[in-house]
Amino acid sequence: MNAEEVWAFTVEMYGRDGVAPLCLELQERCDLDVNMLLFMFYLGQKGQAPHSISALENAVRDWREQVIVPLRNTRRFLRNADWDSAQKLRGKVKNDELAAERIEQELLCKVVETIPAGDPMAPARAYLSPTRFKLSQSECDATLDRLCGLMMLNQGT
């Protein structure tokens, strides 16, 4: 799988109006991995689904917990620092966090085993589900519908 193509898709989708706030709300609310969700959308748009979402989560768990989350926490801590040098450091940490997220996607690309998916929403629906997160089925469905609309993605028929 082409990691550059996946990253370009992620940056484009995340940058669309309304997508980032909704993804970040899910991240805060239920510890959703935004990279994983966007990766699922990418796969679905390519007519593929992961053979095992759990295997993907396991493959990136240590990286996420030991690298991405600490960088995110540091960046958030520095947000309220009111001196210039701390804000410069925050900018560097933000860039490092983004680089770490890109590496997570590279890991996902290396380990994913795909199967055909007739429904372009199947991978995202399987990831964003009540079995994984403390959300109701109606909350998951509404969130996915909203994200698809914001990202202007093919939802199939």
Solvent accessible surface area in square Angstrom, and as a share of the most:
residue,aa,sasa,rsa
1,M,96,0.43
2,N,85,0.43
3,A,29,0.23
4,E,108,0.48
5,E,71,0.32
6,V,0,0.00
7,W,29,0.10
8,A,62,0.48
9,F,29,0.12
10,T,9,0.05
11,V,78,0.45
12,E,90,0.40
13,M,8,0.03
14,Y,69,0.26
15,G,62,0.60
16,R,59,0.22
17,D,129,0.67
18,G,30,0.28
19,V,0,0.00
20,A,24,0.18
21,P,88,0.55
22,L,9,0.05
23,C,0,0.00
24,L,76,0.38
25,E,89,0.40
26,L,3,0.02
27,Q,16,0.07
28,E,108,0.48
29,R,126,0.46
30,C,22,0.13
31,D,90,0.47
32,L,0,0.00
33,D,13,0.07
34,V,17,0.10
35,N,11,0.05
36,M,2,0.01
37,L,0,0.00
38,L,2,0.01
39,F,0,0.00
40,M,0,0.00
41,F,0,0.00
42,Y,11,0.04
43,L,0,0.00
44,G,2,0.02
45,Q,55,0.24
46,K,107,0.45
47,G,34,0.33
48,Q,58,0.26
49,A,13,0.10
50,P,12,0.08
51,H,125,0.56
52,S,41,0.26
53,I,18,0.09
54,S,57,0.37
55,A,55,0.43
56,L,3,0.02
57,E,39,0.18
58,N,91,0.47
59,A,46,0.36
60,V,2,0.01
61,R,103,0.38
62,D,102,0.53
63,W,72,0.25
64,R,34,0.13
65,E,84,0.38
66,Q,127,0.56
67,V,43,0.25
68,I,2,0.01
69,V,43,0.25
70,P,58,0.37
71,L,41,0.21
72,R,22,0.08
73,N,80,0.41
74,T,59,0.34
75,R,35,0.13
76,R,69,0.25
77,F,164,0.68
78,L,15,0.07
79,R,123,0.45
80,N,130,0.67
81,A,14,0.11
82,D,133,0.69
83,W,145,0.51
84,D,112,0.58
85,S,75,0.49
86,A,5,0.04
87,Q,68,0.30
88,K,144,0.61
89,L,88,0.44
90,R,53,0.19
91,G,33,0.31
92,K,132,0.56
93,V,13,0.08
94,K,114,0.48
95,N,99,0.51
96,D,76,0.40
97,E,11,0.05
98,L,94,0.47
99,A,53,0.41
100,A,4,0.03
101,E,37,0.17
102,R,78,0.29
103,I,69,0.35
104,E,2,0.01
105,Q,1,0.00
106,E,62,0.28
107,L,52,0.26
108,L,0,0.00
109,C,10,0.06
110,K,161,0.68
111,V,68,0.39
112,V,21,0.12
113,E,123,0.55
114,T,52,0.30
115,I,79,0.40
116,P,126,0.79
117,A,16,0.12
118,G,88,0.85
119,D,49,0.25
120,P,15,0.09
121,M,5,0.02
122,A,34,0.26
123,P,1,0.01
124,A,0,0.00
125,R,97,0.35
126,A,50,0.38
127,Y,4,0.02
128,L,0,0.00
129,S,15,0.10
130,P,51,0.32
131,T,125,0.73
132,R,77,0.28
133,F,21,0.09
134,K,193,0.82
135,L,12,0.06
136,S,52,0.33
137,Q,91,0.40
138,S,79,0.51
139,E,61,0.28
140,C,0,0.00
141,D,58,0.30
142,A,61,0.47
143,T,18,0.11
144,L,5,0.02
145,D,86,0.44
146,R,135,0.49
147,L,0,0.00
148,C,1,0.00
149,G,48,0.46
150,L,51,0.26
151,M,0,0.00
152,M,144,0.64
153,L,23,0.11
154,N,95,0.49
155,Q,81,0.36
156,G,34,0.33
157,T,195,1.13
